[in-house]
Amino acid sequence: MVLRPPTAILTPLLLLIVIPTEKLKPTRMRGIERLKNRLQKRKRGGQSFPQNFNPGSRRKIERLKGGLKKGKRARKGEREQQRGGEEEERTFKGGREDTNISSIQNTTSAGPNRLPLVLHTSLVGISFAPGSLLTKLISDPEGGAPTWQVDGNQVLFLKREPDNPIDSNAILVLNSLYEKCGHVPAHVASVISPLLLGLEMKNETERIRSETEKNVTETETETESETEKKEKRFMPLIKVTVALTNAEDVEVTNSESSFSKRGYRTANKKPKSAESDGENKVEIQDSQVAISLHITEAPLEGKTLPSEMKRGLEALRHMCQTEKPKTRRWKEMQYIRQFSEIARFVTERACHILDETEREILQKFENLHINAQMLYCRLVRRSHSGRWFKLSTLKYKEIRDMDKAVKALRQCGFLRSSEDRNETKAEELFSALLDEESQPFKYLLLPLDSLKKFAKEIGMSALKGRKHKLTRCSVLDHLLNQRQIFGSRLIESLHVWKAFHKCCGEYVQLCGQMLGLSHRLFRLYFLDRYEDEKTTDLMTLQDIHQVKFKKYRLHHVLSVFQSRDEFVAYHQACDIHANLLSYIAPKLELSRDDARFGLGETAKIPKDMVDRKKLDIVLKKAREGMRQPIRGNMENMPSFFKSFTANHIYTRVCHEIVKVLERMNEYEAAVQVLYDLLDTPFCTYMRGRWWNRLVLNLSHHLRDHKTAYMRALKALRRCPVSLETIQLKKKSKERWGHVSIEGNPTNCVVGQKSYFFGWSNDMGSVEALALEHYEDEANGNWRGVHCENGLFHMLFGLLMADELFMEVPHAFQTYFQDAPMDLGYNEFYLKRKDAIDKRIEQIRGADNEKLSSLILTSFATLKGLRIRGVNWDRWTSQTILPMTLCIGGQALALVCECFSKNYRHWSGGLPDLFLWNVERTECKLVEVKGPNDRLSSQQKAWLHRLSEEFTVEVLRVHLTGLGKRYRKGC
């Protein structure tokens, strides 16, 4: 991409206009002829100029006419009229000098909204544009070589591109040479382009006025297409001026040198030819060019706008409020800005939870240097923010002086260094970096190359032999157990301290009250979405438009936490629940997913892998936490507010401990904990599961059949009891079909997922084998997909989005919710009963045309938004529309009704395969079971319910040549 200096464009900035030659002096005539000749040369060169291009050139031509000396006010009035009538492809002028625009009141709405508006966006498609931005040569004040820099005061233009084959709303960005140097982003152009086009001028007087304003007297032959294009004339609703906002951040290099652009090498790319010889050819490296659009409203003279134009103006105002600047400094400050937003939100909404000490800490943080604030916000957002960080690996471009930032944080007590023995205990430091048994994540430990150097420095290399393998644990044991001459431990010696910093470098760690306060602020801001430090990345993803949440109004009449003590107890319980497995079972080699979601359902845990002493401590604290009295007004609060109490979290901790005890074969202890769980009023949706586990442990493992029978009867008498809970319930009549096929397995290990060889000898899962069976013409010639719950969750989110995000009190407490907080509780359906019933009836009575309209409209309006169960990456409108037509309105209404009335219960257990045939407009749901697999109670409940409207089957896979080696689950 070639950039030209501004000196190359001083002469051709002229207006495409033909001036009447009457009553002009000969000298004036010669001047005008020279201007016209230059314009004709430009035309022959393949370039054209827009009308009303440069007011400076217009004034120059007026001076050439002579005798046309008008006042400033009159000239201003003429210019305003000339901007009034525009064609569909009119070009809009902009520049940095036009930022002081008079505020014109909005005539389209009754509110006091005023313009101008400023919209921050970027310039895209730079690599594919024939033209480029203009540059200027900047001299080095220290006597160095001059450098090229993008001219921040250059004039840019916007032009609609309705003939664009990809997007009819595309808007070009032009430089002063009227060359294409990029486009406005598509999401911005979709809003601005219809407003630039504006209203069609049907009044003949307006058409005549627009003709006179152009001052065009040159007669040229026009083609029929050009004539038809000029038949319709439009009045724009807005005026846009463009300004370059990050000219100093754009990197420019000489075209002869190699550079990288958008990830691939372009060193051999020849620069585009310049207009004149001797021009300096420079190119832009891969960097984002930020622009700002200054928008004013065109005078409408009392016109009434159609509804789509009003919605467009409202969308434009909303976009101006949400779009952020794209400058480099804005990106560098995003972490500080987000942390400040969290602190401001919590201070305003939950001021009764913060005490005076915490407010003083926040004030001390605000008084820090900007580099120190950046470093703290960076570290606190990293995973395991309380760990030790190696200082030499902390490299952030926005932090100019790392040493000063570290020093400032240490002076405030927000950070401690390993070099200061007064701040850091040696045993704590070495245990965190060398204890492999208590730290399952290897990347948090000391690197092996540094470990070898450190061991050699303290003399451990002489002890290394065949029976002694150098490990982190062996080094830690040596430091803790080795004694010096005077009896002190080796870990306390100054020699070891110096050797560590010589071989490993300096380590730093966030500490003090600020670290705990930061995590409490995050939890108050995100509430139940705050699972770990990665949740805070949602703010960054939202700023760069990678994640979008639906807009809704927060409701804070009732606070989730009534006092500081309630929140502190809840926060402590959440920390215990999040770190439960790593605390009680530190020797388990867990991956990140295992540590987050718990152990497998069939995995056995050896007793020596669990610290039983720590397990008893946590269990005792959780039992006491469940029995703590709750606040008196909880009965008048929404039921989902109970999930934000310490009692609720400790109940979940006990539930996890029961699973650990059962996998350790300690069923008596598990039964005692289950008794406590059944006496608590929290987590009522899990009571059926607890009754089930209690009866199973008593009857099957402890062989106490009498007690198991009595507990089963008691469970049946309890009300309410979920459909999924009691397996002793009398079996109902099956209303689904059965299909059996044979498969050649690759593995037959109990507790592991089975894999089979398909018909083409490709290895796949049992579901893939079933899909091959149904794709055969003899078996129905079905098209199928293994989706389980995904398809119906997607349809529910699309069709019930309006009901999900209805304005209901207390349902929305944060800005990052993909569903209301009462989803899964009885309040969700009861508070929206009329709207949900109306929507379900609309779906039930919809024909194929209406269903297609509903799906396509939902995709158009909700595309990209975070909604519970909606997966935009997997499902598109082209793939999901034929499936929806094969399902039909009756069956789809059944699923939506189940989700609406009890989302927590019905959200799982749907059949594995969805099969459809477009020619027959039929669909089928299939639950696939491998050898020795059985149907769960949840799956049976869905099969019974779905069989009312769907064709449902259960397909079982037998092992080839081994007969029916499976246990019937029906």
N, C-alpha and C positions, 0 to 999 in steps of 0.2 A: 504494500500500500504506500503510495507516494504522497508526501506532504509538500506543499509549496509555501514559501515565505509570503507574507502579505504584500511585498513590493510588486509581485507579479500581477496583482489584480487592481491596481490603482486606476489604470486607464479604462478598462472595459466595463466599469460600473455605470451603465447607462440605462435609461428607461426605454422600453419598446413602445415608442409612441411616434406618431407622425404629426408634425406641427404644420398648421396652415401657413402657407407662404405669402399670403396677402399682407400688404401694409408693412413689410419688413425691409429694412435697409439692405443694400448689397453686402456690406460687411457682416451683418447678422446672417444673411443668407449663406454666405460661405462657411460660417461657423456651424450652422445647422447641417449643411451638406457634409461637412467632415464627420459630424456625429453620426449621421445616417450611414455613411460609408463604413464606419467602424462596426455599426450594428449589422450591416449586410455581411461583412467579413465573418463576424461571429456566427451568423446564420449559416453561411456556407461551410463553416467548420463543424457543423453538427450540433451547436449549442444554441439554446433559446433562453430568453429571459422572461420572467413573469411580469405581469402588469403590476403597477404600483411598486416597483422594485426598490427604489432608493429615493426617499424624499429629497436628498441632497442633489441628485441629478435633476429632479424635477425643478427645483429652484434655479439650477444653472440654466436650464432651457428657458425658464421664464425671464431670466435676466437677458438671455439672447434675444428674446422677442422685443424687449424694450417697451416701456410705457405701461407695463403690467405691475405696478407697484401697489400692492395691497397691504393693508394693515395686518398685524400679527393675528388679531382675532379673526379676521376674514379668511386668512390662509388656513388657520386651524379649523374653521368651519368647513372649508372645502375639503381638507384632508379627511375629516370625519365622514363626509358624504361619499368620498371616493372609496372608503373602506366598507361602505354599506352594502352595495350590490356585488355579489360574488357568484362565480360559477361553481360547478361541482368540483373542479380541479384547481380551485384558487390556492395560491401560495401565500402563507402567512409569514410575515417578517418578525424577527426577534433579535434581541441583543441585551447585553448586560446593562446598557444605559437606560432601558425602559422599565426599570423595576418600580419606579414611583408612579403607579397608575392610580387614577382617581377611583374611589370606591363607589360603585354603582349598586343601588339597592336591587335585590332580587325581586322581580315582579311575578315570579311563577309560584311562590309560596307565601303563605301568610306570616311566616316566622320572620324574625329580624335578621336573617342570614344576609351577610354582605360579602361582596367581592371587592378586591381581587383575592384569588386563591393561589397558593403555591403548591405545585405537585413535584415532588422529588422522584426522579426516575433515572434511567440509564440509556446509553446509546448502544444498541445491539447490531450485530451483523456487520461490524467494521471490517472484518477480514474479507468479506465478499463484495464490498462496495467499490466501485471504480474510482471514486474520489476519496478525499480524506480531509482531516482538519488542517488548519493553517498553523504554521509554526513561526517562531521568531528566534533570532540568535541572541543568547544571553552571555555577556562577558563575565569572566570570573574576577571578583574584586581582589583576589589574592594574586592575580597575575597568571593564572592557569589558562588552559585552553578554553575557548568559548564553547558553550553547549547549546543544543537546540531544545526549545521548550514550546509546548502548545500555547498558542496565543489565547489567553483567557478573555480578551475583549472582542474576539471576532464575532461577526454577525452570522447567526444561524437561522434557518428557515424550516418551516413545516409545510409539507404538501401531501394531500390525500392521494392515495394510489388505488382507486377503485378497480382498476384492471389487473390487480395483482392476482395471479392464478391460485395462490395459496390462501390469501386472506383479503377479502374485499375491503376490510376496514383498515388495511395497512396504511401507515403514515411515514413518509420519507423525511429524513433530516438532510438538508442541503447546506453546503457552505456558501461563501460569498461568490464563488464562481458558478453557482447553481449546479454543482456536482453532487451526486449522491454519496454521502459519507456514512450512511447507516439508517436504521429504522428505530422508531419508538417501540418499546416492548408490546407484545400482542395484547396483554391484559389491560394496558393503558389505552392502546389504540381502539380497542373495542368500545370503550366508554367515550373517548374524545371524538372519534371520527364522525358518528352521527350528529354530534353537536356542532362540529365544524361545517358539516353539510347544511344543517339547519332546516328551515321551513321552505316549502316551495312557494314562490311568489306568483300568485294567480292574478293579482290586481294589475291591470294594464298600466296604470299610472306609475306603479312601482317599477314595472319593467322599463318604461320609458326613462324614469329617473336613473335607473342603474345603467342604461345605455349612455346617457349624457355624462354620467360621472366618469366613464372610462376615457373620454376625450380621444376617441379613436376615429380618425377621418380617412385613414389609408384604406383603400378598397382593394381587396384581394379575393381571388377566386377560392371558393371553399368547396370541399367535397360534400357529398350528401351526408356522410356520417358526421362531419363536423357541424353541419346545419342541424341535424337531429339532436346533437348533444347540446346545442345552444337554445333549443326550443324550451327546455326547462331551466328555470333560474331559481336560485335558492338564497334565502336570507340566513346567514350563520347566527347561531345563538351565543357563541363565545368568541373571544379574540385571544390568541395565544402568542406570547413572546417567549423566546428560548434563551437560556443563559447557561454557559459552561461553568460548572461549580467545582471541578477538581482538576483544573488545568495543570497545577503544579505537581499533581500526583501521577500524571500520565508519563510513562517512560518513553523517551525518543532516542533512537540510535541512527547512525549513518547507514544508508542502504547497502554500502559495500561490505559491511561487517555482518557476520552471521548472527542470527538471533532466533529465538524460539517463539512461536506464535501458536497458541491453542494446542500445545502439546506435541507438535511435530516440527521437524527442522525445515526451515525455508531459506537456508543460506544461499542456495543456488537460484532462488527466485529473482528474476530481473525486475527492477523497479519500472513502473510505468513511465512512459516518455513524458517529458515536461513540455510546456508550451514554448519556452524560450531556452536557448542554450545558456549554459553557465549557471543554471539554477541549482541550488543545493538540494539534493534528494535525501530526504530523511524518512524514516519509517517508525511506526508505533509498535512497541512490543506489546505482548499480551497483557493488557490491563483494562479495567473497566472504566469507561468514560461516563462520568456522572453529569447529568443535566437537570435543570429545574425549569418547569413550565409555569410562567406567570399568566394567570388566566383572568380575564375581565369579561364582563357580560356585554354583549352588543345591545344597543337600544332597540326595544321592540315596539315602542309607541302604543302600549296598551293591548298588544296582541294576546290572545288566549292560546296557550300551548296545549297540544295533545298530551295524553297521559304518558305515552312512552317517552316524550321529551322531558316531562317533569321527573320521571323516574331516572332518566339519564343524568339530569342535573343533580339529583340527590345522590346517585352513585358517584358522581364526580366529587362532590363535597366529602363523601365518606372516604374516597380514595385519597384525597388530599390530607385527611386527618391520619390515615393509617400508613401511607407510604413514608418511608424514612429516607434521609439523605444517603447517597451511595458513595460518599467521599471516604478516603482512607482513614481520616481522623475519626469519622463517625464509627467506622468498623472497629478501630482500636479502642474506642470508648464504650463499646457495647456491653462489656462485662460489668463495668462500673455503673453504667446506666441501668442495667437490669437489676443489679444488687440494690441500687438506690430506689428503684421502683418497688422492689419487694419490701424494703424497709419502710417506704412511705405508705404502702398499702396496709401493712400490719399496724403501723403507728396510728393510722386513721381508723381502721375498722376494728382493731383489737387492742385499743390503748389500755384497757384495764388489765391486760395480761402482762405487759412490760412494766417492770419496776423502775425506780429512779436510777439504780446502778446501770441497768441495761441501756437506758436513754443516754447516760453519760458516756458509755462505751461507744454508742453509735455516733455521738457528737465528736468523740476523740478520733474515730475513723474518718469522719468528714473533714477534719482538720489536717489529716495526713497529706503528704505530697502526692501528686497524681501518680507517680511511678510506684509508690508504695501501695496505693489503693489498687492499681492494676495487678501487681504481683499477688496481693492477698486474694482478690477476686478470681484470679486464675487458679491459685492453689486450692481454694475452698470448693471450686467446681470440679476438681479432678476426682476420679474414683479413689476411695479410701483416703480421703483428704487428711485424716489424722496420722498418716504414715510419715516416714522419714524420706525426704527428697534429696537426691544428690544435687548440690548447688550447681555444679558444672554442666548438668544436663538441662537446667532451666534456662531456656533461650526463647525469649519472646521479642518480636520485632518492635512492639509498641513501647517496651520498657527501655528507655535510653540508658540508664545507669543502674545496673542490677545491684551493685554493692551498696549504693546509697539507699535503695529500696529495702534491702535486707536490714541495713542498719536502722532505718526508721521504724520498721516493724518490730525489731528487737527492743528498741527503746520504749515502745508502747506496750510491750508485753504480749504482742500478738504472734510472735515467732521466736523460736529458740534455736541456737546453733550447737552443733556437736563440739565445736572448739572451746566453748565456755563450760568448764567443769562445774561451775557454780549453778548453772541452769540445768544441766543434763547429768543424770546419773549413768555411770558406765554400764551397770548391769541392765538398766532399762534399754539403753541404746543397742547393746550387743544382743540382747534377747530378741529385740524386734527385727534385727537384720540377720540373725544366725539360727533362730529356733525354727527348724523346718516342721516340727511336729505340730506346733500351734499355729502355723501359717500355711494354709493350703495353696496360696497363690505364690508361685515361684518368682514372679516378676517383682514382688515386694521385698525380696531378700537380697543379700549382698551378691554381686556378680562373682562368678567363679574365678575370673582372672584376677580381680582384686583380692579374693580370698587367698589365692596361692601366694601372692606377694606379701600379704599380711602374715600368713603362717610362716613364711620364710623369715620375715623380719623379727618375729617373736621367738624363733628357734624351734618351731614345730617340724621343720623339714627333717631334722635329725631323728625324730621319733617315728617318721613314716617308714613302714616296712610292709612285709607281706600281709601281716595281720592287722595293720592299721591303715585304713583308707581315709584319705583327707576329705572330710565333709564339713558342712557348716556346723552340724551338731558336735562333731569331734573337736572342732576349734572352740566352740562354746563350752563344752565340758572341760577342756584344758584350761580355759580362762577362769572358770568357776572353781575348779578343784585344785589347780596347781598353787602351791604355797611358795612364798618367797623366804629369804633367810630369816627375817624377823617375824614370820608367821602370818603376815598379811596375804590376802589373795592376790593372784597375779592380775586379775581384772582391775584392781584398784591402783596399780602402779602407774607412774607418769610415763614410763617407757612405752607401755602398751598403748597409752592414749596418743602419744606422739607418733608411734608406728602406724596406728590406724589412720591418722590424717595424712601421713606421708604416702601411704599406699592406696588409700581409698578416697581421699579428699574430704571436703567439708560436707556435712549433711545438715539440713534444716527441717524443722517440723512446726506446723501450726499448733498453737497451744493457748492456754489461758481461757478467760471467760468469753472472748470474742468468738472462738471456734464453736463452743456450745450454743452461744446466742445465734450464730449464723444458721446452724441446723434447725434451731427452733423457729427462726424466721421462715426458712424454707418450708417447714412442715405446716406452719400457719397459713402460708400462701398457697400451697398446693394441696393441703389436707390429705385425703386418701390416695392421691396420685403420687405423693412423695414416698417412693420406695427406696431410692438410693440417690446419690448425687447426680446421676445421669438425667433425672427428671428435670433438672434445671436447664438442660439443653433444649427443652421445648421452646423456651423464650428465644433462644438464638435461631432455631429452625423457623420460628414464626416470623422473625425479623427478616430473614432472607427468603420468605415465601415458600419454604419447603414443607411447612406444616400450616394448615389453616383450620381454625375452629369457627364454628357457627356463632354469629353474634347474638347475644342475649343480654338481658339486664340482670345484674346481681341483686339479690334480696338479702339484706342484712338487718331486718327488724329484730330477729332473734339471733343471738350469737351462738355458735356451736359450743363454745366453752364459756361458762358463766363466771369462772374465777381463774386466777392464775394457778392455784393448787390443782384444779382439775386438769388443766392443760399439761402441767409438769408431770403429773402422774401418767397421763396418756402418752406423753413423749417418751418417758422411761420405759413404759410397757412396749411401745413400738420398737425401741432399740433392742430390748430383750428378744422380741419375736423375730426381728430381722437377723440377729446374730445367734440364733438358738443353736443351729447345727454346728457352726464353727466353734461354739463355746463348749457344748457338751460332748462333741465328737471331733476333736481337733486332729486326730490321726487319720481320719477318712480322707482319701484323695478325691476331693470333689472338684468338679468343674464349676464354672460360674453358673451355668443353668441348674445343675444339681443343687448347689448351695442356695439358689433362689427359690426353686420350686419344690424342694424336698426330695426325699428318697423315693425309689420306685416302689410300686405296690407289692411286689413279690420279693424284694431284696431282703436278705437276712443280714443282720448286723452282729458280728462277733462281740462278745461282752468286753473283750480287752480293747476294743476300738472306741469305747465310750467311757468317759470319765464319770463314773457313777456318783462320786461325791458332788461334782458340779451339777449333775442331773438332779440330785435330791435337793440341792439349794434352789435351783430354778423352779422345781415342782412345788416346793414349799411356798415360795414367794407367789407363784401363780395361783395356788389354791387360796392363799390369803387375799390376793387381789380380786378374785372372783366373788368373795364374800363381803367385800367392802360395801357399805351402804351407798346408794346412789342419791343424787340430789332430789329433793322433794318434788320439784315441779317437772320431773321427767315424764310423768304421765300425760301432761298437757303438751309435750313437745312432739314433733314428728318422730315416728318410730325409727327412721334411719339415723336420727341423732344418737341413738344408742351405740352405733358403731364407732363413735368418736369418744368413747369412755374407756378408761383403763380396764374396767371389768370385762368389756367385750374383747379387748386384746389379750388379756390373760386367759380368757376362755379359749381363744384360738391357740394360745401357747400350750394349754393342757391337751387340746385336741392333737397337736403335733407330737406331744410327749407320749400319748397313747399309742400312736403309730410306731414310735421308736421302741416302746416297751414290748409291743406285740412282736416286732421283728427281732427282739432279743429273747423271745420265748418266755418273758416274764408276764404271764397272763393274769396272775393274781393281782399284781400291782396295777395292771391296766384296767382290771375290773373295778378296783377301788376308785381310780380316777374317773371312770365312766359314771359311777354313782354320783360323784360330785358334779360332773357336767350335766347330768339329767336334773339336778336340783337347782341349776342356775336359770334365770329368766333370759339370758343372753344367747344369741346365735340359735334362735328357735328353728331356723331352716335346716339345722344339722341334727335335730333331735331324733329324726327317724334313722339316720345313719348310726347314731350312738346306741339306740335300742337294738339295732341289728347287730352291731359289734358285741354288745353285752350278751345277747342271747347266744351268739355264735361262740364266744369265749367260754361261757358257762357250760354249754352243751357239748361242744366238740373238743375243746382243749382241756377243760377242768373236769369233764364227765359228771357235772352236777345237773342232771336232767330235770330233777324236781324244781330246783330254783329257776332253771331256765324256762320251764313251762309257766311258772307263776309270773316271772317277769314278762313273758310274752303276752299273757292275758292282761297284765297291767298296762302294757304298751297299747294293746288294742282298745282298752277302755279310755285311754288318754285322748283328748281332743284338743287341737286337731292333729291328725297323723297324716303325713305326706304320702302320696301314692308310691313313692320310691322306697319306702322304709321297710316294711315288714314282709319278708319273703314267706312267712308262714300263712299268708293270706290265701284263701282258696283260689285255685286257678280258674280263670274264666275261659270261655271257648275261644279257640284260635280262629282268627279271620284272615290269615295270610297263608300264602302258598309256600311250598318247600321245593327246593331244587338241589340236586347233588351232582358234583363233578369230581373227577380225579385229578390229582396234581402230583408231579414229581418234585419232592422237596429237596432243598439244598442243605437244610439243617433241621434237626428234630430235638432241639434243646428246650426243656420246660422253662418257662419264664422269659424266653426270648421270642421276638417276632419271627414268624415263619416266612421263608422265601422259597419260591418255586421257579422251575424252568417253564417258560411259556412255550407256545406252539412253534415259535421261531428259535427256540433254545436260548432265548434271552432271559436272564434272571430278573425276577420282579417279585413284588409283594403279592399277597393273596388277593388283594383288590384288583391288581393288574391282570391276574389270571382270570378273574371273574369278568372283567371288561372284555377280554378276548373271547370269552364264551358267548357273551350277549351280542357281540359285533358280527357273529356268524349269521348268514342268511337263514339257516335252518332254525335258529333260536330267536328270530324276530328282526334281525338287521337293525339293532338299536345303536344309536350314538350315546356314549356315556362319559361320565366324569366322576372321579372320586372326590367328593366335596364334603361329605358328612354334614356338619352344621353350617358350613360357609355360605352355601347358596341361599338358604332361607333367611339367614341373618342379613345377608345383603338385600334381599327383597323387602324384609321388614324395615330396615333402615331407610330404604328409598321411599317406600310407600307411606310410612308412618313418621316421617321426619318432622312434619308440622306438629303432630301430637307429642313427639318426644321433646321438642323445644318450646312447648307452650309456656307462657308466663304463669308459673305456679309458685306460690310463696315457699321460700326456703329450698327450692329444688336446685338452684344454682348458687353456689357459694364461691367459686373460683372462675378464672378466665380460661381454664384449660380442661373443660369437661366435654367429653364426647357423648354424654348422656346425662339426664337428670339424676340426682342422688337418690331419688325414691324409686328408680327402676329396679325391679326385683322385690319390691315391698307392695303391700296391699294398697297403699296410698296412691300409687301410680295410676291404677285403673279407676279408683273411686273418685279421685279429683279431676279426672279427664273423661269420665264415663260417657257423657253426651257426645263429645267430639270423637272419641274412639269408636263408639257404636255407629255413628254416622259414617265414619270413614270405612269401617268394615262392611257395612251395608252397601256402600258405593263400590267397593271391590267385589263383593259377592255378586252384584247385579251387572258388572261390567262385561261387555263383549270383547272380542279380540281388538277391535279398533280402539275402544276406550282404554283397555289395558296397555296397548302400545303407546297411546298418548300419555298415560300416567308415567310409564317407565322412562320415555324419552324426555318428558318435562322434568322429571326428578334428576336425570343425568345432567341436563342442561343447567339446572339451578343449583345443584349440590356438588358438582364435580370438584374433587379435591378436598372437601371438608372432612374433618375427623368426626365420624359418627360411629357409635358402638356397633361392631359387627360388619361394617362396610369396608370392603377391600377393593380399592380402586385399581390396584396393580394387577389383580387377577381377573376381575370381571369388567367387561366393557359392555356398552349398549348393544353392540352387534352380537356378542355371544350370549347375553342374558335374555335378550328379547325373544328369540324362538323358544327358549326354555319356559319363559313366562306364559307364552301363548299355548304351549302344550299343557301346562299346569291348569290354567283356567281360573276364573274368578272364584268359583265355589271352594276349590281346594286351597287357593291362596288365602282366602278369608279365614279358613279354619286355622291355618298356621299363625296368621297375624293375631287372631283371637287368643290363641294359647300363649303367645309371647306377651301380649298385653296384660292378661290377667295374672300370670305367674311367670315372669321372665326368668327368675332364678331357678325354678324347677325345670321349665321346659327348654332352657337354653342349650342343653346338651342331650346326647343320646339319639340324635336323628340317624337314619340309615346311612350306610357308607356311600352307596352309589346312587346317582340320579341318571336315569336313562330316558331318552326321548326320541321320538320319530316325527319329523316335521310333516311328512306326507300323510300320515294317519292322524296327526295332531293328538298323539298319545304320549303319556309318560309313565314311568314305573320307578318305584323306590325299592332298593335291594339292600338288605343287611347281610354282610359277608362274614362267615365264621370259618376259621381254620380248624385243624384237628384239635380235639380236646378243648375246644372253646365253647362258651355258652352265652346265652342272652342274659343281660343284666335286667334288673327290675325296671330301670329307667328306659331301656330299649323296648321292653315289652309294653310299657305304658304308651310310648310313641307309636308302636306298631298297631296297638288297639285303636288309638285315636286317628291315625292316618288312614287306616283301612276304611274309614267312613267315606273318604273322597278319592283316595289313591288306590292304585294297584300295587300291593306290597308283597314282597317275597323275601324268604330267608334262604340264602345259598350256602351250602356247606361243602367244604373241600375235603375229600378223603385222600389218604396217602395211597399212591399207586401200589397195588399188589398186596396191601396190608389189611384190606377189608375195612370194616366200619370201626376204626379205633378212635372213637370219640364218644364222649358222654352227652347224652341228650340234655339240652338246657331248657326244654319247653315242658 
